[in-house]
C-alpha cells in the first residue's frame, strides 16, 4: 500500500464515524499525518504546533496530554 492510499483509507475511516469527533480527527489527519514519520496519526496530531488552526483546541489528544496542556 502506498502512502497516499494509506492516508486516504485512514481519513475515510475516521470521517465515517458518527458525530463531529470523527470529522475533526479526519481533518487533522489530512493536514498533518505522514505515515513515514514517527508515530501514529493520533500521535502526530497530538504534536501539532499550529495554534492558529481553528481545530487546534479540539484535536485528538490522550488524557495524559490534555492534563499536560492544562498545566501550561
Secondary structure, DSSP 8 states (H G I E B T S, - for coil): --HHHHHHHHHHHHHTSSHHHHHHHHHHHHHH--TTSSS-HHHHHHT---TTSTTGGGS---HHHHHHHHH-
